[in-house]
Structure formats: C-alpha cells, structure tokens
Amino acid sequence: MIRSTVFATLALTLTTFGAVAQEKTEFKVAWSIYVGWMPWGYLEESGIMDKWANKYEIDVEIVQINDYVESIIQYAAGEFDGVTATNMDTLSISSGGGVDTTALIVGDYSNGNDAVILKGEGSLADLAGKPVNLVELSVSHYLLARGLDSVGLAERDLASVINTSDADMIAAYATPDVEAVVTWNPLVSTILEQPGATKVYDSSDIPGEIIDIMWVNTETLAANPNFGKALTGAWYELMALMAAGDEGALTAMAEASGTDLAGYKAQLASTEMFYDPADAVAFTEGEALKTTMVNVAEFLFDKGILGEGAPSADFVGVEYPDGTTTGDSANVMMRYDTTYMQMAADGAL
C-alpha cells in the first residue's frame, strides 16, 4: 500500500460535510491493502459487518480503494465517513487539511513491516553517500529519517532520495543503479528474498510510532454513535477470531492480500496487532503516544507537508483521551478517543 503523505499544496474539496453533521443511517468507510487492514475487507465479505450494522439499525459499506493516498483524499473530501490510515498521513492530509478526525479503532502498529534494505552487506551507517529509493514523504521517509538520526546521519549525508512508487519498488531494486530502498510489507518480504539483500533498520526499532488506525469524521461520529458502535463491535469480533487462529478467516485475508496463509502469518508476526481492545486502550492512553505525535508533527513540518501554510510544527492540535493536547489547542483537528474501544473491552457493545 502507498502509505504516503501529499504536498501541502494539495487541493482538498472539503464541502461535503456541513458545519454540523446530521443523523443518518447509511455510512461508508474506505480501506487499502495492508496486513493490518485486511480484516476490513473480510468484515464486508463475511457478513460480520452486516450483522453489527443490523444490530444498530444502520447500513455500513466497507469499500476497498486501491490507491491509499486517494482513499484519504476522498475521505477528507467527504466521500467516506471513515478511512484506514496511519497517524502520520492523517495528521498531514486529513487533519492538516482542516477535517476534524477521530481515531475510532487503533488497530496495530508496525513492528518490523517497514524496513530499510541495503543491497549487499553493510549497516545503516553505510547509507552515507548512497542514493535511497522510497515513496517520498511517506512513513518510509519518516523511518529513514529516524534511522539516520540514530547513527548520527541526516538526509543530507545521502547521495539522494529518489521518489519511487510502491508499484515500481521491486523492479527498481532489481536494477544495478539502486543501492538501497525503504518500503513496507509485502514488498519487504519479496525484496529480502533476493540474494544479498540486507535489512539494516526496521520499524521494530521505533515501536509504536507507525500506527494503523480506522479514522472517522468527528462530527459524524458525534451525531451517530451507533456508527462507532457497529464498526467497533464488528472489528473486535473478528479480532477474537484472529487471536484464536481461525484459519478460514486468516486464509481469506491472506488470499485477498496476494499471499498464502504462511505469508500472511509472517506479516502478522511483524505487526503488533491489538486483538484485545483493552490493549488498544492502554496503548492509546499511554504517554508515549504524545511523544510520537510531536515527532511526527516535527517531521511533517520540516518537509513542508503539515497542512498548507502551517507556521510551525504546532499547527494542528492533537487531543488525547485524558483531555490534554499537543500542538495548537485552538486548532484541534485530530482526536485519540478510547470511548468505543473501552466499550468493547467492557462488553458493552
């Protein structure tokens, strides 16, 4: 999936949502192919989502969008009521674009799925003077920046950063000019199968920083709490099946993502899934999340993509479950809310 941000000059059509969202009974959420988001497709196909929607007398359509960035843009434009996205991309595209957005379900964080791969033997420090191919301004770019900082390097110490789409990454790696790449699974697994490919840094080195979430429009959720209850109830029913090793569900998700059961399980092994809602609540209420979001905001501002015209890294306010904020408390556009996950943990859905 292309978990990338877009430039601050991106024109978003934000007129679909009115000043105050209205009560309604039909909802749409978008998702993209990624190990931690495959459950959303299965929820639609298996009928689990329909069961929970019927319980709350609403209709929820879960739509797969092949272009990840496009799915976030469509969400921000009001075409969808929710979208799967990382914390970084939501901060830059949705919240940075002026859409008040709430983290309904904190599903997982990357714990090795994103990686820096060197062609040949070496270490992270050996990237100095080399070109690096990645999806520019994406979580791959963020991972690279965090990695370089850990060994006393910066992007200026590289020969160059070459913007390469995920669709072209494997082919690019096979060319003699490419010396290093940063990407995510399933591409990471495929590239590491090549002779001489060496993983020198991955997201397990920055656990809890690349977070995969189902985000929903804050006003829509406030006006339609049954929407939040149905999504959350369906999600955790499937999480229980996955935690129990339900091979039918896991195999269906594996095939939908283009791999087999063993391949999908391998990707899950490098993903810290929050199968238990209580674990998701604890993570979201942890102090470390605030530090992560400050780091992410600083990275986005440094790259000029924290919302158009952002005067500082504090441009967007981020609110946490305890009511505290980072960034501008007068411009809160991103909210971490554990209300519905806590309901799931309490068996109250």
C-alpha positions in Angstrom: 0.0 0.0 0.0 1.1 3.6 -0.6 1.2 4.9 2.9 2.4 8.3 1.8 1.6 11.9 2.5 0.9 14.6 -0.1 2.3 18.1 -0.6 0.7 20.9 1.4 -0.5 22.4 -1.9 -2.9 19.5 -2.4 -6.3 21.0 -3.1 -8.9 19.2 -1.0 -12.7 19.6 -1.6 -14.0 19.8 1.9 -17.5 21.0 1.3 -19.4 17.7 1.6 -19.6 17.8 5.4 -21.7 20.7 6.7 -20.9 22.8 9.7 -22.8 20.3 11.8 -23.1 16.6 10.8 -26.6 15.1 10.7 -28.0 11.9 12.0 -28.2 9.3 9.2 -28.4 5.6 8.7 -26.1 4.9 5.8 -22.3 5.1 6.1 -19.2 4.3 4.0 -15.6 3.6 5.1 -12.6 3.1 2.9 -9.7 0.7 3.3 -6.5 -0.2 1.4 -4.4 -3.4 1.2 -2.1 -3.8 4.2 -1.6 -6.6 6.6 -3.3 -4.8 9.5 -6.2 -3.6 7.4 -7.1 -6.9 5.6 -9.7 -7.5 8.3 -11.9 -4.7 7.0 -12.3 -6.5 3.6 -13.1 -9.7 5.4 -15.7 -8.0 7.6 -17.5 -6.9 4.4 -17.3 -10.2 2.7 -18.1 -12.4 5.7 -21.2 -10.6 6.7 -19.9 -9.8 10.2 -20.2 -6.1 9.4 -23.8 -6.5 8.2 -24.6 -8.3 11.4 -23.4 -5.5 13.6 -24.9 -2.8 11.4 -28.3 -4.5 11.5 -28.0 -4.7 15.3 -27.8 -0.9 15.4 -30.3 -0.4 12.5 -27.9 1.2 10.1 -26.0 0.2 6.9 -22.2 0.3 6.7 -20.4 -0.3 3.4 -16.7 -1.1 3.5 -15.1 -0.1 0.3 -11.6 -1.1 -0.9 -9.6 1.7 -2.6 -6.5 0.5 -4.5 -4.8 3.9 -4.2 -4.1 4.5 -0.5 -3.5 8.3 -0.8 -6.6 8.7 -2.9 -8.7 7.0 -0.2 -7.6 9.6 2.4 -8.2 12.4 -0.1 -11.7 11.1 -0.8 -12.3 10.7 3.0 -11.2 14.3 3.5 -13.5 15.5 0.7 -16.4 13.8 2.5 -16.9 10.9 0.2 -16.4 8.5 3.1 -17.2 8.6 6.8 -14.1 6.8 7.8 -10.8 5.6 6.4 -7.9 3.4 7.3 -4.7 5.4 7.5 -1.5 5.9 9.6 -1.2 8.5 12.2 1.2 10.4 10.1 -0.8 10.5 6.9 -4.0 11.5 8.8 -2.1 14.4 10.5 -0.9 15.7 7.2 -3.7 15.1 4.8 -7.0 15.0 6.8 -6.4 16.9 10.0 -3.8 19.2 8.3 -6.4 19.8 5.6 -9.0 21.0 8.1 -11.0 17.9 8.7 -11.7 17.1 12.4 -10.9 13.4 12.6 -11.2 10.9 15.4 -9.2 7.7 16.0 -12.1 5.2 16.5 -10.1 2.0 16.4 -6.3 1.9 17.0 -5.7 -1.4 15.2 -1.9 -2.0 15.3 1.5 -0.6 14.9 4.2 -1.6 12.5 6.8 -3.7 14.4 9.0 -4.7 11.5 6.7 -4.4 8.5 8.5 -1.3 7.3 12.2 -1.6 6.6 15.4 -0.1 5.2 17.1 -2.6 2.9 20.7 -2.3 1.7 21.8 -4.1 -1.5 24.8 -6.1 -0.3 26.4 -6.4 3.1 26.6 -3.4 5.5 24.9 -1.4 8.2 22.7 1.6 8.4 25.7 3.9 8.6 26.8 2.6 5.1 23.9 4.5 3.6 26.1 7.6 3.7 26.9 8.7 0.1 24.4 6.3 -1.4 21.1 7.0 -3.2 18.0 5.7 -1.4 14.7 4.8 -3.2 11.5 5.2 -1.3 8.0 6.7 -1.5 8.9 10.3 -0.8 7.1 12.0 2.1 5.7 8.7 3.4 6.2 6.7 6.5 9.2 5.1 4.7 10.7 8.6 4.6 9.9 9.0 8.3 11.5 5.6 9.1 14.6 6.6 7.1 14.9 9.9 9.0 14.6 8.2 12.4 17.1 5.6 11.4 19.7 8.1 10.1 19.4 10.1 13.2 20.1 7.0 15.3 23.6 6.7 13.7 24.4 10.4 13.6 23.5 10.9 10.0 20.9 13.1 8.2 19.3 13.1 4.8 21.9 15.5 3.5 24.5 12.8 4.1 22.9 10.6 1.4 23.7 11.0 -2.3 20.0 11.5 -2.9 16.5 10.3 -2.1 14.7 9.0 -5.2 10.9 9.1 -5.2 9.8 5.6 -6.2 6.2 4.3 -6.2 5.4 1.1 -4.3 4.3 -0.4 -7.6 7.8 0.1 -9.1 9.8 -0.7 -6.0 10.6 -4.4 -6.6 11.5 -3.7 -10.3 13.6 -0.8 -9.2 15.5 -2.8 -6.7 16.5 -5.3 -9.4 18.3 -2.6 -11.4 22.0 -2.0 -10.9 21.6 1.7 -10.1 19.5 1.1 -7.0 21.7 0.6 -3.9 19.1 0.8 -1.0 15.3 1.0 -0.6 12.9 1.8 2.2 9.5 0.2 1.8 6.8 -1.9 3.6 5.3 -5.4 3.5 4.6 -7.4 1.4 7.3 -5.7 -0.6 9.9 -6.0 2.2 9.4 -9.8 2.3 9.8 -10.1 -1.5 12.9 -8.0 -1.7 14.6 -9.8 1.2 14.2 -13.0 -0.8 16.8 -11.6 -3.3 20.4 -12.7 -2.8 22.5 -10.1 -1.0 19.5 -8.1 0.4 20.3 -6.9 3.9 17.8 -5.4 6.3 19.6 -2.7 8.2 16.7 -1.0 10.1 13.0 -1.5 10.5 10.0 -0.3 12.4 10.7 -2.6 15.3 13.5 -0.1 16.1 10.8 2.6 16.7 8.0 0.6 18.1 4.6 2.3 18.4 5.4 5.2 16.0 3.9 3.9 12.7 0.3 3.4 13.8 -2.5 1.9 11.7 -6.0 3.3 12.6 -9.6 3.4 11.5 -10.3 7.2 11.5 -13.8 8.6 11.3 -15.2 12.1 10.9 -15.5 13.6 14.4 -18.8 15.4 13.7 -20.3 12.3 12.0 -19.4 10.1 15.0 -20.8 12.6 17.5 -24.1 12.7 15.6 -24.2 9.0 15.0 -22.8 7.0 17.9 -24.3 3.8 16.6 -21.9 4.1 13.6 -19.0 3.9 16.0 -20.6 1.0 18.0 -21.2 -1.1 14.9 -17.7 -0.6 13.4 -16.1 -1.3 16.7 -18.2 -4.4 17.5 -17.6 -5.9 14.2 -13.8 -5.3 14.3 -13.4 -6.9 17.7 -15.5 -9.9 16.8 -13.0 -10.6 14.0 -10.0 -9.8 16.3 -11.2 -12.6 18.6 -11.3 -15.0 15.7 -7.8 -14.0 14.5 -6.4 -14.3 18.0 -7.9 -17.8 18.2 -6.1 -18.7 14.9 -9.3 -19.1 12.8 -7.7 -20.4 9.6 -10.7 -19.7 7.4 -10.6 -16.0 8.2 -6.8 -15.8 8.0 -6.7 -17.7 4.7 -9.3 -15.4 3.2 -7.3 -12.4 4.2 -4.1 -13.9 3.0 -5.5 -14.6 -0.4 -7.1 -11.1 -0.7 -3.6 -9.6 0.0 -1.9 -11.7 -2.6 -0.1 -14.2 -0.4 -0.8 -17.6 1.3 -1.6 -18.4 4.9 2.1 -18.8 5.9 3.0 -15.5 4.2 0.2 -13.6 5.9 1.1 -15.1 9.3 4.7 -13.9 8.7 3.5 -10.4 8.1 1.3 -10.5 11.2 4.4 -11.5 13.1 5.9 -8.1 12.4 2.7 -6.3 13.2 1.7 -5.5 16.8 -2.0 -6.2 16.4 -4.2 -5.1 19.3 -6.5 -8.1 19.3 -7.7 -7.3 22.8 -9.5 -3.9 22.9 -8.1 -3.3 26.4 -4.6 -3.4 24.9 -5.6 -0.8 22.3 -7.0 1.4 25.1 -3.8 1.1 27.1 -1.6 2.0 24.2 -3.8 5.0 23.2 -3.8 6.3 26.7 -0.1 5.9 27.1 2.2 8.9 27.4 4.5 7.6 24.6 1.8 8.4 22.0 2.1 12.1 22.8 5.9 12.0 22.2 5.3 10.1 18.9 2.8 12.7 17.6 5.2 15.5 18.4 8.0 13.7 16.5 5.6 13.1 13.6 4.5 16.7 13.5 8.0 18.0 13.5 8.9 15.7 10.6 5.9 16.8 8.6 6.6 20.5 9.2 10.3 20.0 8.3 9.2 18.5 5.0 6.6 21.3 4.4 3.6 19.0 4.5 1.9 19.7 7.8 -1.1 21.5 6.2 -0.9 24.3 3.8 0.7 27.4 5.3 1.5 25.7 8.6 3.6 28.3 10.6 5.1 25.7 12.9 5.1 22.1 13.9 2.4 23.0 16.4 -0.1 24.0 13.6 -2.5 21.1 14.2 -3.8 20.4 17.7 -3.9 16.7 18.7 -6.2 15.7 21.6 -5.7 12.6 23.8 -8.0 10.6 25.9 -7.0 12.4 29.1 -8.1 15.8 27.6 -4.5 17.1 27.1 -3.3 18.3 23.7 -0.1 18.6 21.8 0.1 21.3 19.1 -2.3 24.2 18.9 -5.2 23.6 21.4 -7.2 26.2 19.5 -7.0 24.2 16.3 -7.7 20.6 17.4 -8.3 18.5 14.3 -7.1 15.1 15.4 -8.5 13.2 18.4 -7.5 10.0 20.1 -10.6 8.7 21.8 -10.9 5.4 23.6 -14.6 5.6 24.2 -15.7 2.8 21.8 -12.7 0.6 22.3 -13.4 0.8 26.0 -17.0 -0.3 25.3 -15.7 -3.3 23.5 -13.3 -4.1 26.4 -16.2 -3.8 28.8 -18.5 -6.0 26.7 -20.9 -3.0 26.4 -21.5 -3.1 22.6 
